[in-house]
Amino acid sequence: MSILSKLIDKRIAVYQQELLKTHYDEVENMYKQMRGWRHDYRNHIQTMKSYVSLGDIESIKRYLDELDTDLTTVDTTIKTGNRMTDAILNSKISLAKSKQIKVIADAHIPVELHISEIDLCVIIGNLFDNAIEASMKLPEAERLIRVYMDMKGTQLYISFTNFTAFLKQVKIGGLYLSSKGIGHGFGLKRIDNIVKRLGGYLNCNSEDGAFTTEILLPQE
């Protein structure tokens, strides 16, 4: 490996660690807010009982509306059962929605993962970023990303599908070219390296304007 390649790998590793910490802090903050809301539950009940004793129905309605808004702000879109996965997925889903990209996600991880948080961040983060990039080239009505994660026996299964502006993408050297040109495919290469190191399986398929990436990672 050349000195330049080592330097690039080092810089990307630092970036991924910083990104990981940001995602973790985000989800940790959400959980703290939820715990705080539950802690205040008794106080909320007492307040509404006071309004009931006064016959102040309008104040009760207003208070319930405020509580509903408060709970919505701390609720997460996806709850997989794994805190780090929640952080990454919810952060990326929020980003996609801000770009008018519809996301359909179904993710369940009922067991503790035997994969480092850094590796998980690299895989999910890059898959989502690639899907968002491709979706932005489509009209808003056609933008859609499908995410599926679950355990298949003793393996973690990850599937990302998004529509693209191309009927079929070009593959060179086992990897698909990015519309951003040479070098941008490094994210997919990083994923490929991680999957191989973990003894997993990676398959990419481009057909009829849809691009799908499937990954299996052993968890024994």
TANOR-V587241 format. One record per residue. N is the residue number from 1. RES is the residue in one small letter. PSI is psi in radians with two decimals (none if undefined). OMEGA is omega as a letter, one per 30 degrees, with the letter a starting at -180 (NA if undefined). NEAR is the number of other C-alpha atoms within 8 Angstrom. Layout:
# TANOR-V587241
N_RES_PSI_OMEGA_NEAR, N_RES_PSI_OMEGA_NEAR
This chain:
# TANOR-V587241
1_m_2.32_a_4, 2_s_2.86_l_5, 3_i_-0.68_l_6, 4_l_-0.76_l_6, 5_s_-0.71_l_8, 6_k_-0.69_l_9, 7_l_-0.74_l_8, 8_i_-0.78_l_8, 9_d_-0.71_a_8, 10_k_-0.76_l_8, 11_r_-0.69_l_8, 12_i_-0.69_l_8, 13_a_-0.73_l_8, 14_v_-0.76_l_8, 15_y_-0.77_a_8, 16_q_-0.61_l_11, 17_q_-0.72_l_9, 18_e_-0.72_l_8, 19_l_-0.72_l_8, 20_l_-0.80_a_12, 21_k_-0.70_l_8, 22_t_-0.82_l_8, 23_h_-0.74_a_12, 24_y_-0.75_l_12, 25_d_-0.66_a_8, 26_e_-0.87_a_9, 27_v_-0.58_l_12, 28_e_-0.67_l_8, 29_n_-0.68_l_8, 30_m_-0.73_l_11, 31_y_-0.67_l_9, 32_k_-0.73_l_8, 33_q_-0.71_l_9, 34_m_-0.70_l_11, 35_r_-0.67_l_8, 36_g_-0.70_l_8, 37_w_-0.73_l_9, 38_r_-0.65_l_7, 39_h_-0.60_a_7, 40_d_0.03_a_8, 41_y_-0.79_a_8, 42_r_-0.70_l_7, 43_n_-0.68_l_7, 44_h_-0.74_l_8, 45_i_-0.78_a_8, 46_q_-0.70_l_8, 47_t_-0.80_a_8, 48_m_-0.57_l_10, 49_k_-0.64_l_8, 50_s_-0.75_l_8, 51_y_-0.65_l_12, 52_v_-0.76_a_10, 53_s_-0.47_l_7, 54_l_-0.15_a_6, 55_g_0.40_a_6, 56_d_1.43_a_9, 57_i_-0.69_a_8, 58_e_-0.68_l_6, 59_s_-0.64_l_8, 60_i_-0.81_l_11, 61_k_-0.78_a_8, 62_r_-0.71_a_8, 63_y_-0.72_l_9, 64_l_-0.67_l_8, 65_d_-0.71_l_8, 66_e_-0.71_l_8, 67_l_-0.67_l_8, 68_d_-0.72_l_8, 69_t_-0.74_a_8, 70_d_-0.74_a_8, 71_l_-0.65_a_10, 72_t_-0.63_a_7, 73_t_-0.41_a_6, 74_v_-0.05_l_10, 75_d_2.58_l_8, 76_t_2.60_a_7, 77_t_-0.78_a_5, 78_i_2.30_l_10, 79_k_1.72_a_9, 80_t_-0.41_a_11, 81_g_-0.13_l_9, 82_n_2.09_a_11, 83_r_-0.76_a_9, 84_m_-0.70_l_10, 85_t_-0.70_l_9, 86_d_-0.77_a_13, 87_a_-0.84_a_12, 88_i_-0.86_a_14, 89_l_-0.84_a_10, 90_n_-0.63_l_11, 91_s_-0.78_a_9, 92_k_-0.64_l_11, 93_i_-0.72_l_9, 94_s_-0.72_l_8, 95_l_-0.77_a_8, 96_a_-0.78_a_12, 97_k_-0.57_l_10, 98_s_-0.32_l_7, 99_k_0.32_l_7, 100_q_0.73_l_8, 101_i_2.12_l_14, 102_k_2.36_l_9, 103_v_2.20_l_11, 104_i_1.95_a_8, 105_a_2.37_l_8, 106_d_1.80_a_8, 107_a_2.24_l_11, 108_h_2.18_l_10, 109_i_1.54_a_11, 110_p_-0.02_a_8, 111_v_2.82_l_6, 112_e_2.25_a_6, 113_l_2.45_l_5, 114_h_0.96_l_6, 115_i_2.41_a_7, 116_s_2.65_l_6, 117_e_-0.56_l_8, 118_i_-0.84_l_9, 119_d_-0.75_a_9, 120_l_-0.70_l_10, 121_c_-0.76_a_11, 122_v_-0.81_a_11, 123_i_-1.02_a_9, 124_i_-0.74_a_10, 125_g_-0.82_a_10, 126_n_-0.68_l_11, 127_l_-0.77_l_10, 128_f_-0.74_a_10, 129_d_-0.73_l_9, 130_n_-0.72_a_8, 131_a_-0.69_l_12, 132_i_-0.76_l_11, 133_e_-0.80_a_8, 134_a_-0.67_a_12, 135_s_-0.55_a_15, 136_m_-0.24_l_11, 137_k_-0.02_a_8, 138_l_2.77_l_10, 139_p_2.64_a_7, 140_e_-0.68_a_8, 141_a_-0.33_a_4, 142_e_-0.01_a_7, 143_r_2.13_a_14, 144_l_2.33_l_11, 145_i_2.24_l_15, 146_r_2.27_l_11, 147_v_2.30_l_13, 148_y_2.27_l_11, 149_m_2.33_l_12, 150_d_2.94_l_10, 151_m_2.30_l_11, 152_k_1.58_a_7, 153_g_-2.04_l_4, 154_t_0.27_a_8, 155_q_2.51_l_11, 156_l_2.16_a_13, 157_y_2.25_l_13, 158_i_2.25_l_11, 159_s_2.23_l_12, 160_f_2.27_l_14, 161_t_2.34_l_12, 162_n_2.69_l_14, 163_f_2.61_a_13, 164_t_2.94_l_12, 165_a_-0.07_a_9, 166_f_2.44_l_6, 167_l_-0.61_l_10, 168_k_2.23_a_9, 169_q_2.72_a_8, 170_v_2.35_l_6, 171_k_2.27_l_8, 172_i_2.23_l_7, 173_g_0.51_l_4, 174_g_-0.11_a_5, 175_l_2.63_l_9, 176_y_2.44_l_9, 177_l_2.56_l_11, 178_s_2.65_l_8, 179_s_-0.24_l_4, 180_k_-0.09_l_5, 181_g_-3.00_a_7, 182_i_2.34_l_7, 183_g_-0.51_a_5, 184_h_-0.35_l_8, 185_g_0.11_a_11, 186_f_-0.56_l_7, 187_g_-0.78_l_8, 188_l_-0.59_l_10, 189_k_-0.69_l_9, 190_r_-0.76_l_9, 191_i_-0.79_a_11, 192_d_-0.72_l_9, 193_n_-0.72_a_8, 194_i_-0.80_a_9, 195_v_-0.75_l_13, 196_k_-0.74_a_9, 197_r_-0.59_a_7, 198_l_0.05_l_8, 199_g_0.53_a_8, 200_g_-2.88_a_11, 201_y_2.35_l_10, 202_l_2.28_l_10, 203_n_2.26_l_7, 204_c_2.40_a_8, 205_n_2.26_l_7, 206_s_1.90_a_11, 207_e_2.41_l_8, 208_d_0.71_l_6, 209_g_0.14_l_11, 210_a_2.38_l_12, 211_f_2.15_a_12, 212_t_2.34_l_11, 213_t_2.22_l_11, 214_e_2.38_a_12, 215_i_2.40_l_13, 216_l_2.23_a_11, 217_l_2.07_l_12, 218_p_2.41_a_10, 219_q_0.22_l_9, 220_e_none_NA_5
